[in-house]
Every structure is written in structure tokens, then in C-alpha cells.
Amino acid sequence: MARLSLPTTARLSSTLRVDPTNTTVIKTVNRLSRPSLLSLVLDWLDERNQSLCPPLLRRPDTDEDEDADDFYPPARSLSELRGVYEALQLRKGGRREVVDRVLEGDWRYGLSLYQLAMADLQYLYDHPGSLKWTAYRIQRLQTPGHEDDAEGPEIADKESVAVPRFHPSTFLQNLQAEVLPDVKAHYNFDRPKGMPLLLLRIFIIDSPYNTDLAVSTRHRGRPSLASSGNATTSFDTSRTIYIAFPDASPHIYISKSASAATSTASAAGEAKSLRALIVEGIPKALSRPRERYTLKGTSLSTKNLGAMLAVKGAGRTNAAGGGWSVYAGTETADLKADNPLQTLLPTPPLSDASSANNDEVEEGGDASSSSSRKRKRKPADPDAADDEKQVKRARAAAQARFGDAARVDDGKGVERLDVALEDPFPTAVPAPDNDDDYDVRRGTDAGEPPRRKSKGRKSILDLSLSQDDLEDISRERRRDRPDKEGEETWAPRVRLSFHGSHVFAGLRQLVEAGIVDGERMPGWMTGEEGVTAGAVRHGRIRGFRGSGI
């Protein structure tokens, strides 16, 4: 520990060691599986990580008798210690023996902040659904033309497509300057395998120092403080925040720890305030003189990073959800064929009727024979034929509305969709006195034929209540919410919440099964709006206008 510590605004160093008896260290190591922990320890023993993860090794001038009573005697060299863990990796055993050897043997003097960061990231890679991510759009602010305008509210430049330049070292320096002076943070960058994004882990500690005093839990001369339990409050796991920077995308993803919801109210509120502090500091760290940025919510939250990259990433699926996904192919053939900007239209395939006729000719034998020219006999059971047509129609509707998206095995599942319906309740039309009034109210002449009613079964509400009952209900409740024209309307409080491992894939299966009408369902049920929470008004969902374009 440093003999003299002064408050500073610098960030925490990755070489600071945390006592192995700390509860956070024990929890971080114990939640890893045995194979993951052994693989992580071998990464610590790599030559390139020795400056940040040095184990305890026996000194050359030490006698062997001095370590005779040690349950985990130190190894003589790094290669010898690496062989010990490789032997543990080859044989079966429990996780407890690996944890005890790490915390009580080879790293008995503590784990560095870099080692804790690697352990947290390893757990995140093993359990991708442990964090909930929220997408934000980086949007440029308008440059004020006059000094008086600079004191006014910030106005986003919606027409600008500028994206800030990101340099990790400069970003961390600017971000640390935005954090409170009595708060220190440890930053660690990592790039997940198979994902085009850069992951930043931020570990926040309440301390004005950036030395060993900030992470030490031993308070010499103050035993009451050491035994009070306040020594480990600065290592709460809810203070860990992850920020993902996708490649070539104007969006960033910020995590929300799941442990914050299960903690106490004071800890959850403190973690929420720290997260808000980081969110406010990110656009300031990305900004430059006369080039300011802000973060705008996109109403998209999910635990699946793959789904986040598909909707708010840099690929062609960014604004091509639902049925529009047929134009978002990534292969070379898809770029040539599935492109709506092509000047030459592709040759249309054979129609279903032509295909059916060809099949009949092949089954009948020679096309010139009299039997092949005869019409195919109808099936004996007409209900079975109708059911088969309905199944084909439902599958065609699902293919048209969802396209190539919303597959069960696509790995882009969204687990929750919350929608609030704010449309006014439809008012009941009074019964006409005569046929002429009915034609006038319908907007048609008396000589014109009446319009054909839309297909579909009647609503349950219409079947259970009479016309007079609907008029009374509408008249009593329309006063609750006036509309823009001054008329009194009423909108019921309806909230829809869909849960599951893949919400849109489940909706697609309902359409294919004929339970949901795929021809009349709204677009936000297909995922083409790119939001997981929003309010529907006049049939359109409001959640940053869906794709944000």
C-alpha cells in the first residue's frame, strides 16, 4: 500500500490487487464453471499477461523446507504452474479445488482488477442472457448560430448523419473527467468473438484515491469500521456497467445489471444514479469543440446482443424488419437479386396455378392423352380441402408479413414486447331512420350498390352487447379524453405484453396456425418497427419512429 495517498481524478490502474477474502472476489470466481475457470487461469498464466496477472512463485534462494507446511506450495516457474492447471484440466474434479488453489495458493495476495474484469467477461460470454441491453442513438446537436442561442435548450440535428470518431484512450480520458471526483472507475476493453462490436466494462468504486487504499478492505487501527460491513459496499456487483460500441453504427448499447433489481432499495437507487451519470457522460466524452452529440433512446431493450446488432447495427437489417427482410440479404446473390433499386426486374417465377397444372400433367402421363386434359376430381371431403386452403393461405400470409425474419433458430430472439394502445374507442353509429339516410351517412348515392362488408368474424363485444348498450357506454366514457377537434372521445387503457424466448417467432407461428390474421395484423407485431416498447396511436406505434429514419 502506498505510504501517501492524495485525492485525484485519475482512473484506477489494472494492477491494483483486491484481497481474496473480499466477498465480491469470492462471488466472481465461484460463479464460473470448472472448465471456464481453468481456461481463464491459463489465460492469466500467459506470458503477455504477467505484468497484470502475476502469480506467486518460489524464489530461487528459498529452501524447500520452508514450504513444507504449505498446502499449496508455490511453483518454481511459470511453466511448472501452467502444467499443474493443464493437469487439472485433463482430469475430472470439482470446482471447489480450483477455487481454493487460486484464492489460497497461487494468488493468495489478491487478484488484480484486470483479473476480475476477465472473470466478469468470461461469465458474460458463458451466459449471454445475464444482462439486459438498451440501445441509444448517437445524434448530433445543432451548432448555435449566436451566443444567446447557446444558453437555450439543446436541439438535435435530425438531418445530420455525422458519426463521432471513436478513439478508446481519448474516450476514457474524457469520460473520467465527467465522473464525480469522489468516484473512481476501472475500465477494460474487450472484443467478443464473432461479434462486430467493442465491449467496455466499467467498474465503479466510491473512493477519492486511485491507489491500493481504494480497493483495500483492511482498516488498520479502526477495527470497528472493518467489522461493520461497510468495507465491501464499494464492491457491489450492481456498480458494473457494460457499454457496447458496434462497428460502423450510430448506436451504442448500455447494460442494466440484473442484480440491481434483486438488491435493496437504497443499493438499487444508487446503482441507477451511477448508471445515469455514466449515460450523461458518454455523449460529452464523444463530443468535440463545435461538434456536440447527445443520446436518444430507441425504445429497444433485450438480453440478446445478436438481436440488438440485427436491429440497431451496421448491417442491411437495420431498417428492414419483418417482410422487408427479403431485401436485407448479405450474400452476393442476395445483393444482386433482392435489391429494390435494380433497374432490371428479375424474371417472375412460374405461378402456383401453372405449377399445379404441370404436376397434373406429369401424374397423368402423356400430355396429349385425353385423361390428362380432364379436370381433376374434387376430393370426397370438402371440409378437408377448405382446411388445406386455409393452411396454405396462412403460411403465405406469414411469409409475406415476416419474410426471412422471425425464425425460431435464427438466434435473434427478443424476449419481451410491451405495447400500450392509445387509440380512441370506436363510437357507435346510430341506427338510420330510413334507407336514404343510411346511404347519405355511408357517403354513397341511393342508386349505388352497398359496399361489401369486410371479412372476418364479429367482435365478442358486438355479440354480447346490443346497439343501445354500446351507445350508452360510449356516451358515458367519451368525456374522459377530448380529442384535437374538441370532441369528447374515450380511449380504454389497454396494455399488451408478450413474453417468450423469441416473441416475433411465436407470433409468426400463430399466423401460420391461423390463430392470428396475418393480413390484418399491424406492422409492429412483425418486428419491422425495431422497438420493444411503444404506444400505438391511430394504428402507428410511437417509439422513436421505429427504425429511427
C-alpha positions in Angstrom: 0.0 0.0 0.0 1.2 3.5 -0.8 2.5 5.4 2.2 0.9 8.7 0.9 -2.4 8.9 -0.9 -3.8 12.0 -2.3 -7.3 12.5 -4.0 -7.0 12.6 -7.7 -9.2 12.4 -10.8 -7.2 9.7 -12.5 -8.8 6.3 -13.1 -7.9 3.1 -11.3 -5.0 1.0 -12.5 -5.4 -2.5 -13.7 -2.6 -3.7 -11.5 -4.3 -2.9 -8.2 -4.9 -6.1 -6.1 -8.1 -6.9 -4.3 -7.9 -9.1 -1.2 -9.0 -12.7 -2.0 -11.3 -12.7 1.1 -13.4 -10.0 -0.3 -17.0 -11.2 -0.9 -17.1 -9.8 -4.4 -13.9 -11.6 -5.4 -15.3 -14.9 -4.0 -18.6 -14.5 -5.8 -17.0 -13.6 -9.1 -14.7 -16.6 -9.1 -17.3 -19.1 -7.7 -20.0 -18.4 -10.3 -17.7 -19.7 -13.1 -17.9 -23.3 -14.1 -14.8 -25.5 -13.7 -13.9 -25.6 -17.5 -14.3 -21.8 -17.8 -12.3 -21.1 -14.6 -9.4 -23.4 -15.8 -9.4 -21.8 -19.2 -9.4 -18.3 -17.5 -6.5 -19.2 -15.2 -4.4 -20.5 -18.2 -5.0 -17.1 -19.8 -3.7 -15.4 -16.7 -0.6 -17.5 -16.9 0.1 -16.4 -20.4 3.4 -14.5 -21.0 1.6 -11.4 -22.3 -0.5 -11.1 -19.1 2.3 -11.4 -16.5 2.5 -7.7 -15.9 -1.2 -7.6 -14.9 -1.8 -11.2 -13.5 1.5 -12.3 -11.7 1.1 -15.4 -9.6 3.1 -16.3 -6.5 6.3 -18.2 -7.5 9.0 -19.6 -5.3 12.2 -17.5 -5.2 15.4 -19.2 -6.4 17.1 -18.7 -3.0 14.3 -20.3 -1.0 14.7 -23.7 0.7 12.2 -26.4 0.1 11.8 -26.9 3.8 10.2 -23.5 4.2 7.1 -24.5 2.2 6.7 -28.0 3.7 3.7 -27.0 5.8 2.1 -25.1 2.9 -1.0 -26.9 1.5 -0.4 -25.2 -1.9 3.4 -24.7 -2.2 4.4 -22.1 -4.8 5.7 -23.4 -8.1 9.3 -22.8 -9.2 8.5 -21.4 -12.6 5.6 -20.2 -14.7 5.8 -23.3 -17.0 5.5 -25.6 -14.0 2.5 -23.8 -12.7 0.9 -23.9 -16.1 1.4 -27.7 -16.2 -0.4 -28.0 -12.9 -3.5 -26.4 -14.2 -3.3 -28.3 -17.5 -3.3 -31.5 -15.5 -6.4 -30.3 -13.6 -8.0 -29.6 -17.0 -7.4 -33.1 -18.2 -8.9 -34.9 -15.2 -12.3 -34.8 -13.7 -13.0 -33.0 -10.4 -14.9 -30.3 -8.7 -14.8 -26.6 -9.0 -14.0 -26.1 -5.3 -10.5 -27.4 -5.6 -9.7 -25.0 -8.4 -11.2 -22.0 -6.5 -9.2 -22.9 -3.3 -6.0 -23.2 -5.2 -6.5 -19.9 -6.9 -7.5 -17.8 -3.9 -5.5 -19.6 -1.2 -2.5 -20.7 -3.2 -1.2 -19.1 -6.4 -2.9 -15.8 -5.9 -3.1 -15.6 -2.2 -2.0 -12.0 -2.1 -5.0 -10.9 -4.2 -6.5 -10.7 -7.7 -5.9 -7.6 -9.8 -8.7 -5.5 -11.2 -7.7 -6.8 -14.6 -8.3 -10.4 -13.4 -11.7 -9.5 -12.0 -12.6 -7.9 -15.3 -11.6 -11.0 -17.2 -13.6 -13.2 -14.9 -16.7 -11.0 -15.3 -16.4 -11.0 -19.1 -15.9 -14.8 -19.1 -19.2 -15.2 -17.2 -20.9 -12.8 -19.6 -19.7 -15.0 -22.6 -20.9 -18.1 -20.8 -24.3 -16.6 -20.0 -25.2 -14.1 -22.8 -28.6 -13.5 -21.3 -27.4 -12.4 -17.9 -27.6 -8.7 -18.9 -30.3 -6.6 -20.4 -29.2 -4.1 -23.1 -30.7 -0.8 -24.1 -29.9 0.8 -27.4 -29.3 4.5 -27.7 -28.8 6.5 -30.9 -25.9 9.0 -31.1 -27.3 12.1 -32.6 -25.5 15.4 -33.3 -26.7 18.7 -31.8 -27.3 21.8 -33.8 -24.5 24.4 -33.5 -25.9 27.6 -32.1 -25.5 30.5 -34.5 -25.4 33.2 -31.8 -24.2 33.4 -28.3 -27.7 33.9 -26.9 -28.8 30.7 -28.5 -26.1 28.7 -26.7 -27.9 29.2 -23.3 -31.1 27.8 -24.6 -32.2 24.1 -24.8 -30.2 21.7 -26.9 -31.8 20.9 -30.2 -30.9 17.7 -32.1 -30.0 17.9 -35.7 -32.2 15.3 -37.2 -30.9 15.8 -40.8 -27.3 15.2 -39.8 -25.8 11.8 -40.5 -22.4 12.5 -38.9 -21.0 9.9 -36.5 -18.3 10.9 -34.0 -14.8 9.5 -34.3 -14.1 7.0 -31.5 -10.6 6.6 -30.0 -10.6 4.4 -26.9 -7.8 6.2 -25.0 -9.2 9.7 -25.6 -12.8 8.5 -24.8 -11.7 7.1 -21.4 -9.8 10.2 -20.6 -12.8 12.4 -21.4 -15.3 10.1 -19.6 -13.2 10.0 -16.4 -13.3 13.9 -16.4 -17.1 13.7 -16.4 -17.3 11.3 -13.5 -17.6 12.8 -10.0 -14.2 13.4 -8.3 -15.1 11.2 -5.3 -15.8 8.2 -7.7 -13.1 6.1 -9.3 -13.6 3.6 -12.1 -11.7 0.8 -13.7 -12.1 0.5 -17.5 -11.4 -2.6 -19.5 -11.9 -3.1 -23.3 -12.6 -6.5 -24.9 -13.8 -7.7 -28.3 -16.1 -10.7 -28.2 -15.5 -13.5 -30.7 -17.9 -13.5 -33.6 -19.5 -10.1 -32.9 -18.6 -6.8 -34.7 -18.5 -4.7 -31.6 -16.1 -3.4 -28.9 -17.2 -4.0 -25.3 -16.2 -1.7 -22.5 -16.6 -2.8 -18.8 -16.8 0.0 -16.2 -16.3 -1.0 -12.5 -17.2 1.9 -10.2 -15.8 2.4 -6.7 -16.6 5.1 -4.2 -13.2 6.4 -3.3 -11.2 9.6 -4.0 -8.0 7.7 -4.3 -6.6 5.6 -7.2 -4.1 3.6 -5.1 -4.3 0.4 -3.1 -6.3 2.4 -0.5 -9.3 2.5 -2.8 -9.6 -1.3 -3.0 -8.3 -2.3 0.4 -10.7 -3.7 3.0 -8.2 -3.7 5.8 -8.5 -0.7 8.1 -5.6 -0.7 10.4 -6.3 1.0 13.8 -10.0 1.1 13.0 -11.4 -2.4 13.8 -15.0 -1.1 14.2 -15.1 0.0 10.6 -13.6 -3.3 9.4 -16.2 -5.3 11.2 -19.2 -3.1 10.4 -19.7 -4.5 6.9 -19.1 -1.1 5.1 -15.8 -2.4 3.9 -17.3 -4.2 1.0 -20.0 -1.8 0.0 -17.8 -0.2 -2.7 -17.5 -3.6 -4.5 -21.2 -4.1 -5.1 -21.7 -6.0 -8.4 -24.5 -3.7 -9.5 -21.9 -1.0 -9.9 -20.5 -2.8 -13.0 -21.7 -1.2 -16.3 -21.1 -2.5 -19.8 -21.1 -0.3 -22.9 -21.0 -1.9 -26.4 -19.8 0.1 -29.4 -20.9 -1.7 -32.6 -18.7 -1.2 -35.7 -19.8 1.5 -38.2 -23.1 2.1 -36.4 -24.6 5.3 -34.9 -25.8 3.4 -31.9 -24.4 2.2 -28.6 -25.8 -0.4 -26.2 -25.7 0.1 -22.4 -26.3 -2.7 -20.0 -28.6 -2.9 -16.9 -27.4 -5.3 -14.3 -29.9 -8.0 -13.3 -28.6 -7.9 -9.7 -29.8 -4.4 -9.2 -33.4 -5.5 -9.3 -32.9 -8.0 -6.5 -30.8 -5.8 -4.2 -32.1 -3.4 -1.6 -33.9 -0.2 -2.5 -31.0 2.0 -1.5 -28.5 0.0 -3.4 -30.7 -0.1 -6.5 -31.3 3.6 -6.4 -27.6 4.3 -6.0 -26.8 2.0 -8.9 -29.4 3.7 -11.0 -27.9 7.1 -10.3 -24.4 5.9 -11.2 -25.7 4.5 -14.4 -27.4 7.7 -15.2 -24.2 9.6 -14.5 -22.4 7.4 -17.0 -25.1 7.8 -19.6 -24.9 11.5 -19.3 -21.1 11.5 -19.6 -20.9 9.3 -22.7 -22.0 11.9 -25.3 -19.8 14.5 -23.6 -16.8 12.2 -23.9 -17.6 11.7 -27.6 -18.1 15.4 -28.3 -15.5 17.8 -29.6 -15.4 21.6 -29.9 -18.3 22.8 -32.2 -19.3 19.2 -32.6 -21.6 18.2 -29.8 -23.6 14.9 -29.5 -26.4 13.5 -27.4 -28.0 10.1 -26.8 -31.6 9.4 -27.8 -33.5 6.4 -26.7 -34.7 3.9 -29.3 -37.3 2.0 -27.2 -35.3 -1.2 -27.8 -34.3 -3.4 -24.9 -33.3 -7.0 -25.0 -31.0 -9.6 -23.5 -29.8 -10.8 -26.9 -26.9 -8.9 -28.3 -27.4 -10.7 -31.7 -30.9 -9.3 -32.0 -29.6 -5.9 -31.0 -26.9 -6.0 -33.7 -29.5 -7.1 -36.3 -31.9 -4.2 -35.5 -29.5 -1.4 -34.4 -26.2 -2.5 -36.0 -24.4 -1.7 -39.2 -25.9 -4.4 -41.4 -28.7 -4.1 -44.0 -31.2 -5.4 -41.5 -31.1 -2.2 -39.6 -34.2 -0.8 -41.2 -35.5 -3.9 -42.9 -37.5 -5.9 -40.4 -40.5 -8.1 -40.9 -41.4 -8.6 -44.5 -38.8 -6.1 -45.7 -36.1 -8.6 -44.6 -36.1 -10.2 -48.0 -34.2 -7.1 -49.2 -31.5 -7.4 -46.5 -29.6 -10.4 -47.8 -25.9 -10.5 -47.0 -24.7 -12.9 -49.7 -23.6 -11.7 -53.1 -26.5 -13.4 -54.9 -28.9 -11.6 -52.5 -27.3 -8.2 -53.2 -28.0 -8.7 -56.9 -31.4 -10.3 -56.8 -33.1 -8.9 -53.6 -32.4 -5.3 -54.3 -35.4 -3.0 -54.9 -33.1 -0.4 -56.6 -32.3 -2.7 -59.5 -33.3 -1.2 -62.9 -33.9 -4.6 -64.5 -36.7 -6.6 -62.8 -36.0 -10.3 -62.4 -37.9 -12.8 -64.4 -41.0 -13.8 -62.4 -41.2 -17.4 -61.4 -44.0 -19.7 -62.5 -47.3 -19.1 -60.8 -48.8 -21.6 -58.5 -51.6 -22.4 -61.0 -49.0 -23.3 -63.6 -47.1 -25.4 -61.2 -50.2 -27.3 -60.3 -51.1 -27.9 -63.9 -47.6 -29.2 -64.6 -47.9 -31.6 -61.7 -51.2 -32.9 -63.1 -49.7 -33.5 -66.5 -46.8 -35.4 -65.0 -49.1 -37.6 -62.9 -51.4 -38.3 -65.9 -48.6 -39.4 -68.2 -48.7 -38.1 -71.8 -49.9 -34.5 -72.2 -51.7 -35.4 -75.4 -53.8 -38.1 -73.8 -57.4 -37.5 -73.1 -57.1 -38.3 -69.4 -54.5 -35.6 -68.8 -56.8 -32.9 -70.2 -59.6 -33.8 -67.9 -60.2 -31.7 -64.8 -59.1 -33.2 -61.6 -61.9 -34.6 -59.5 -62.7 -32.8 -56.3 -61.9 -34.6 -53.0 -64.6 -36.5 -51.3 -64.4 -34.4 -48.1 -64.9 -30.7 -49.0 -64.0 -29.6 -45.4 -60.5 -31.1 -45.7 -59.9 -29.2 -48.9 -61.0 -26.0 -47.2 -58.8 -26.6 -44.3 -55.8 -27.2 -46.6 -56.5 -24.0 -48.4 -56.7 -22.1 -45.2 -53.4 -23.6 -44.0 -51.7 -22.6 -47.3 -53.2 -19.1 -47.1 -52.0 -18.6 -43.5 -48.4 -19.8 -44.4 -48.3 -17.5 -47.4 -49.5 -14.6 -45.2 -46.8 -15.3 -42.6 -44.2 -15.4 -45.4 -45.4 -12.1 -46.8 -45.5 -10.3 -43.4 -42.4 -11.7 -41.8 -40.2 -12.6 -44.8 -37.0 -14.3 -43.8 -37.1 -12.9 -40.2 -38.7 -14.2 -37.0 -37.3 -17.8 -37.3 -37.0 -19.9 -34.1 -33.4 -20.8 -34.8 -32.1 -17.5 -36.1 -30.5 -16.5 -32.8 -32.1 -13.0 -32.8 -34.9 -13.6 -30.3 -36.5 -10.7 -28.4 -37.9 -12.0 -25.1 -40.4 -9.2 -24.3 -42.7 -6.7 -26.2 -44.7 -4.1 -24.3 -47.3 -2.0 -26.2 -49.8 0.5 -25.0 -52.9 1.1 -27.2 -53.9 4.7 -27.1 -56.4 4.7 -30.0 -59.8 6.2 -29.1 -62.7 3.8 -28.6 -64.8 3.5 -31.8 -68.1 5.3 -31.5 -71.2 3.5 -32.3 -73.1 4.7 -35.4 -76.8 5.4 -34.6 -79.4 3.3 -36.4 -80.7 5.0 -39.6 -84.3 6.2 -39.8 -84.6 5.2 -43.5 -82.6 3.8 -46.3 -81.9 7.3 -47.8 -80.3 8.5 -44.5 -78.3 5.3 -44.4 -77.0 5.9 -48.0 -76.1 9.5 -47.2 -74.2 8.6 -44.0 -72.4 5.9 -45.9 -71.3 8.5 -48.4 -73.0 6.8 -51.4 -75.9 7.6 -53.6 -79.2 5.8 -53.4 -78.6 4.1 -56.7 -75.2 2.7 -55.9 -74.9 -0.8 -54.5 -74.0 -1.1 -50.8 -70.3 -1.7 -50.0 -69.3 -5.1 -49.2 -68.5 -5.8 -45.6 -65.0 -6.8 -44.6 -64.5 -10.4 -44.0 -63.9 -11.8 -40.5 -66.0 -12.8 -37.5 -67.8 -10.3 -35.4 -66.2 -9.0 -32.2 -67.1 -10.6 -28.9 -68.1 -7.2 -27.7 -70.6 -6.8 -30.5 -72.1 -10.2 -29.9 -72.5 -9.7 -26.1 -73.9 -6.1 -26.1 -76.7 -4.6 -28.1 -76.5 -1.4 -30.1 -78.2 0.6 -27.3 -75.8 -0.6 -24.7 -72.8 0.4 -26.9 -74.2 3.9 -27.4 -74.7 4.3 -23.6 -71.2 3.1 -22.8 -69.7 5.4 -25.5 -71.7 8.4 -24.3 -70.7 7.9 -20.7 -67.0 7.4 -21.3 -66.2 9.7 -24.2 -65.9 12.6 -21.7 -62.7 11.1 -20.2 -60.4 12.2 -23.1 -61.2 15.1 -25.5 -59.5 14.9 -29.0 -57.9 17.7 -31.0 -61.1 18.8 -32.6 -62.7 19.5 -29.3 -64.9 16.4 -29.4 -65.1 14.2 -26.5 -63.6 10.7 -27.0 -62.7 7.9 -24.8 -59.7 5.5 -25.1 -59.5 2.4 -22.9 -56.4 1.6 -21.0 -55.1 -1.5 -22.9 -51.6 -2.8 -22.3 -50.2 -5.7 -24.3 -47.2 -7.7 -23.1 -45.7 -10.6 -25.0 -43.2 -12.8 -23.2 -41.1 -15.7 -24.5 -37.7 -16.7 -25.8 -38.5 -15.3 -29.2 -41.6 -13.2 -29.3 -41.8 -12.5 -33.0 -41.1 -16.1 -33.9 -44.0 -17.1 -31.7 -46.3 -14.5 -33.4 -45.2 -16.0 -36.8 -46.2 -19.4 -35.6 -49.6 -18.1 -34.5 -50.1 -16.6 -38.0 -49.1 -19.9 -39.7 -51.5 -21.7 -37.4 -54.3 -19.4 -38.4 -54.9 -18.1 -34.9 -53.8 -14.5 -35.8 -54.9 -12.9 -39.1 -51.7 -12.2 -40.9 -53.4 -9.9 -43.4 -54.8 -7.5 -40.9 -52.2 -7.6 -38.1 -50.3 -4.3 -37.5 -46.7 -3.9 -38.6 -45.3 -3.6 -35.1 -46.3 -7.2 -34.4 -43.9 -8.4 -37.1 -40.9 -6.6 -35.6 -40.4 -4.3 -38.6 -40.6 -1.2 -36.4 -37.5 -2.3 -34.4 -38.9 -1.5 -31.0 -39.8 -3.5 -27.9 -41.8 -0.8 -26.1 -44.1 1.9 -27.5 -47.5 3.4 -27.7 -49.9 2.8 -30.6 -51.8 5.9 -31.8 -54.0 5.8 -34.9 -52.6 2.4 -35.8 -48.9 3.5 -35.7 -46.5 2.8 -32.9 -44.6 5.6 -31.4 -41.1 4.5 -30.3 -38.6 6.8 -31.9 -40.5 6.2 -35.2 -39.4 2.6 -35.2 -36.2 2.3 -37.2 -35.3 5.9 -36.4 -35.0 7.0 -40.0 
